[in-house]
Amino acid sequence: MKLFRVSTFFLIAATPSFAFAATCDTKGLCNPLGYNDLPTFLSRLLGIAAEIGFPIIVLSVVFVGFKYIAAQGKPEELKKIHPLFLWVVIGALIVLGAQALSLGIKATVDQLQSGDTNTTTSGGGGWGPTSNPPDTTTGGGW
């Protein structure tokens, strides 16, 4: 019994070194996540949340649709289903909107860091450095 306790102790004591052993080229702390900056990590985290959340959203919409059909137009049943549908839509907007907002913010930050301040696209649209305001003296307008 004593041999079992001693071997169990050493096995448990050695487990973290086996499980969490990582090779690191630099001295000091290693980055276990593999992402060098916070925006990349958050973008990937929200992408995973959207990948997991999207099938749940689809199943929730199907479930609420089934509840609507099963209610058969009864007003008391429909009053119970309307809030359920509202919360499914709110949840879908939160899950998918967070990903879209993250991508928009990341694109804006990348654009600001690159120094590109020209926001007009080729072909016009707005007054940018390459376009002139319309000539209104001749009555031409746009």
Residue pairs with C-beta under 8 A, 6 or more apart in sequence:
22 30
22 32
24 30
33 41
35 41
35 44
39 105
39 106
39 109
42 102
43 102
43 103
43 106
46 98
46 99
46 102
47 99
49 95
49 98
49 99
50 95
50 96
50 98
50 99
53 91
53 95
53 96
54 95
54 96
57 88
57 91
57 92
57 95
57 96
60 88
60 91
60 92
61 88
61 92
64 81
64 84
64 85
64 88
67 77
67 81
67 84
68 78
68 81
68 85
70 77
71 77
71 78
71 81
118 128
118 129
119 126
119 128
120 126
120 128
120 129
120 130
120 131
124 131
127 133
134 140
134 141
134 142
